[in-house]
């Protein structure tokens, strides 16, 4: 008797079921990994802007400002920095970006569904010529709306940057907050 080669319909169904189950577990894990990577990149970009503004303020002896800014304009009075931000030397001292100020850096909007929110009431950062950040400590919350990932970036008055984990309440406020 000759033996037939090939696979049966049951074997195909079992293989497809196993494949779909593995795929079902891999996609959410991949989404979480992509969100963590995007949040990490956003944290590094913001920390880089802080350090750059601090150096410029010390080197030039004039105030340097960082503010949230959409790509088509100057500073906006908002605690949502997701659309990007400006770093500029505040030549005229008014803390607003204008024609007399020197643009140092413009960061684009954050990738994907990443949000960046600052402490309530803090819509700009001013680095003094001594390198200190004016005002109180400032906390930024970075989150992914879809993946439930979040992280903190804290800027202290002396201009030091610290990375921290976000609490569940901070993550929820970032994910489901206004905007």
Protein Blocks (a to p, Z undefined) as FASTA:
>chain_A
ZZdedddfklmmmmmmmmmmmmmmmmmmmmmmmmmmmmmmmmmmmmmmmmmmmmmmmmno
pacddddddfkbccdddfbfknopcddddfkonopacfkbccfbdcdddehjbdcdddeh
iabdcddfkopaehjddddddddfklopacdddddfkopacdddddfklmmmmmmmgZZ
